[in-house]
Amino acid sequence: MSRSRIKRAKKRTHRKRKAHIIVALAVLTIIPIILVSLGGLVAAAAVFTNLPKINNLGEVQDWQTTKVYAADGTLLTNLYYEQDRVSIPLSEIPIHMQQAVIAIEDERFYKHKGYDPEAIGRAFFTNLSSGQLLEGASTITQQYIKNTAISREKTFDRKIKEAYLAYQLEEKYTKEQILEKYLNTIYFGHSWYGVETASLNYFGKKAKDLTLVETSLLAGIIKSPNRFSPYSKPVEAKARRDLVLAQMARLKFIPSEQYEQATKTPMQVKPISKPSTVAPYFVEDVKQRLIKEYGANIVFKGGLRVYTTIDLKMQKHAENAAWSILNRPTDPSVALVAIEPKTGYVRAMVGGKNFEESKVNLALRRRQPGSAFKTFVFASAIENGISPYQTYSSSPALIDIPGSTPWKVNNYVEGSGGPPMNIQEGLVKSVNTVYARLIMDVGAENVVETARKMGISSQLNPNPAIALGGLTHGATPLDMASAYGTLADGGKHTKPISIIKITDATGNVIAETKPKPEQVINEATAFLVTDVLEDVLRRGTGTRARISRPAAGKTGTGQEYRDAWFCGYTPDLSVAVWVGYPKGQISMKNVHGIRVSGGSFPAQIWGKFMSSALKDRPYSNFTKPKGGIDYTSVCSETGLLANRYCPDIEKRPFLSEKTPKKKCDKHAKPSITEIPNVVGLSEKEAVERLEKIHFGYAVMYAVDNHAPRGMVASQTPAGGERARQGATIQIVVSAGSTEQKINVPDLVGLDEEQARDKLQKVGLKAIDITATPFIEAKDKRDKVIYHNPAVGTELEYGQSVTIYINRKR
């Protein structure tokens, strides 16, 4: 097609468009007049279909922003559906705000009946020359209809429908009512709807406190919030503001002197604030709870006022504790939940590294709790009458499980073992083998029941493996903090509370949650458990969590170092800290150069948080129950009443009905005797000789160039000295000399920890590598399938053996 033909075609199209606009404007101008003259717009009802009912406009009009507050009244966030809006009565909107809007948007507002033929006529030639239908003829009433009831498409049909509905609205409401509705729904940019919300965000004040200069700026924004934004288009925004002031002066709303002064006033707005990132995981949890309870419509449109439990100072301390310790990009994530034991109030919640990148709340995600679950086994044992001095072997165990294969249990690096050990010491040192044997006596069903009562809400299967944290579905940090809080409050469990009260926009209470503590375990039992868990921080696996006030807690480490926990409490606060990667199969064997156990980073984070969070709180002790507890001096070895010959005596609390009545008979006679000399004996011979005459022992391994490997090189106290029977003799066993060749032992079939221990005893190191391809056979999973050098190869002290472990990548 030639250029001249294209020009002619464009002219024809333009003429046709003008003709259509002329007809449409004529219809828009003339038809309403005719209809009114015939008795109103009722006759037009048959012409239009699918129009909204005027009575239903209130449903849209009443949408209001829901506000969520922290415990101290600080606004946490606004929840709204597309619009952020607060409704206020016209009496709280300054008269100069009303006049400014009327002056710039609809100066004949008080003269027309919803549509303005005179304004339409004025817009006629402007629309005609532009070739399209513009917005210049819309009245305030029509704009309100457009904003609340009709599509915003610029079509001729919509303009006619607006006029029709605007007339109906003017018949139903007064001008003041319509103006109030308009000012509470009009858009001012940045998702801010209504004059109150706009005032708060642009100027940091309520609408009733706006000045003339500020109201004229807001009125000017209405036509095009993007084009006249004081943030991105300050020049255009000021010019528009001055135009509004000029219109107000022309209409005699303000005197000329005031106009002159106002136009010379600099334009000032407060800096635009970014969306709140305070406690984002907690806020998201609150939002989801609200939606579940009330539905999205009420939450996002109902103007609720939600008062929560979050303590912003504690929240800041929690985030600082987590990310100041694990601050590298490749570090694992941290979840932390802090709960007030007596109220159940959730005071702090960390759910991950970056809420914007991952909204998965790790504080509510179930993970394997490891040895942190031993606390429930111990509590259940005490509840069922088992003495804290009940002893079990701490050696590796192969336990028969009815209807299943035998259960093989070893001790992790986090715990330690050796001779028979009582269950409270087994808890302090986190000894797996003691607790595997204990749960067989307590009963897995009883442990499950105790854990549920104390606050664990996830599904628990009564499998003996739960003694070591082997849960089918895991436990959340929220649940663990809540359950440990039961111990802090003397056996009373209060369900976690995030929302204290909900009101409507006018203050009417819709819902209120009050703490309902329930005594779920004996108060004396809780005190006994706490007494032992205090030792975990004093001298057990949780020493890195120690703080300068009474505190109790327990470490936990999952299989393959995939999960690490510290759960602990003071009388005022119960806190669970979890460390791990969101993708649960990633091991933490080399984070900052160490293997991550519950006693490492989780304990450090817990200690740092508690020290900061409780800094200004009064010092408080765990309260001894008024009845049910008696302190008794007992022999630490037997748990029986101590006599003066017992080598180690401690004063411990007991349930009153379980207080020992029998005196220790193991140390009943004077037992000062000569210590045998075991230097030069093998480790086995030395241990047998010491046990035979009732001495305890502690074995250490060290390089010695004078004693063959496996021989006792030294002892403390020395042989020939005298000591009470039962005293501990420290023996140092030679790991060989630095010059002595070492034969590589057979490591095939051992798991990684066993292989490392075996190599360490002979003076060698281990380098572990995941073998490929993976062998599916169950008896080979996570086992050494070969190593290099092979068995019998001679190495020098300190050299490494590469062990190939059959595990999935």
Number of C-alpha atoms within 10 A of each C-alpha: 5 6 8 9 10 11 11 11 12 12 12 12 12 15 13 13 15 18 14 16 19 16 12 18 23 14 14 22 21 12 15 21 15 12 15 14 10 11 9 15 20 13 11 14 10 8 7 11 8 5 13 13 11 14 9 11 15 13 10 13 18 17 23 27 28 25 20 22 19 22 18 13 12 12 15 23 22 18 21 22 18 12 19 24 29 21 22 18 11 18 10 13 21 17 14 19 24 18 22 30 23 22 25 21 21 20 19 16 18 11 10 17 19 27 30 20 18 13 18 20 15 12 18 20 11 14 20 18 11 11 16 16 20 15 14 16 23 22 26 24 27 25 22 25 24 20 17 21 20 18 11 12 10 12 13 17 12 15 23 20 20 25 24 25 24 24 21 18 22 17 12 13 11 11 18 13 13 19 19 21 22 22 24 27 27 21 24 25 16 14 15 22 23 25 29 23 25 26 22 15 18 21 18 15 14 16 22 17 15 21 14 18 24 22 26 29 29 26 25 28 22 19 17 13 17 16 16 25 22 21 14 11 13 15 14 16 24 22 15 22 27 21 18 28 30 22 20 24 19 14 14 11 17 18 12 15 9 12 21 14 10 19 18 10 10 9 16 13 15 11 11 11 8 6 9 11 13 15 22 21 23 24 21 16 16 17 19 15 14 18 15 11 11 11 12 16 12 19 25 24 23 19 25 25 23 26 23 25 23 26 21 18 13 19 23 18 17 27 22 17 22 26 16 11 14 21 13 11 8 9 18 23 21 27 27 32 28 33 29 26 31 22 18 26 26 27 26 28 32 28 27 27 22 14 16 9 8 12 14 16 20 27 27 19 16 17 26 27 30 28 30 29 24 27 26 24 28 28 24 26 24 22 19 14 12 17 20 24 18 15 21 18 17 23 19 16 18 15 16 12 12 7 6 7 10 12 13 12 19 20 19 19 13 21 19 18 20 13 12 15 22 22 26 23 20 25 30 24 21 31 27 28 28 29 29 27 21 24 24 15 12 21 17 22 15 18 27 22 15 21 23 18 19 27 22 23 15 16 13 21 15 17 18 24 18 27 30 28 22 21 23 17 13 18 23 24 30 27 25 30 30 31 31 34 36 30 32 29 27 26 24 24 28 26 24 21 19 24 24 16 16 21 17 15 17 9 10 11 13 12 12 12 11 13 15 12 17 14 15 19 20 18 21 24 25 24 26 24 23 25 17 24 25 23 22 28 25 18 13 22 26 32 20 22 30 23 16 10 15 15 29 28 31 33 37 29 27 24 16 15 21 24 27 30 35 34 33 33 30 27 22 20 25 32 31 32 31 34 30 26 19 19 9 11 15 15 19 21 14 11 15 11 7 11 16 27 27 31 24 22 26 32 31 22 28 29 23 22 27 28 18 17 20 15 11 8 9 8 13 12 11 18 11 16 14 8 10 17 21 16 13 18 16 24 25 20 21 20 24 21 21 26 18 13 19 25 18 14 18 15 13 18 21 21 21 14 10 15 19 18 8 10 16 21 15 17 21 13 12 11 18 13 14 15 21 19 18 21 19 16 16 17 20 11 13 20 19 12 15 20 13 9 15 17 20 16 19 14 14 12 20 18 21 21 15 11 18 18 24 19 25 27 25 19 19 15 17 17 15 11 12 14 17 18 24 21 17 17 21 16 24 22 28 26 27 25 19 14 11 16 13 22 16 21 18 16 22 18 18 17 17 21 14 17 21 19 15 19 20 16 19 22 24 22 19 19 13 16 14 15 19 12 10 15 15 11 8 8 9 18 17 21 23 25 18 18 20 13 16 17 14 11 12 14 18 16 19 16 11 17 20 15 25 22 25 25 18 14 10
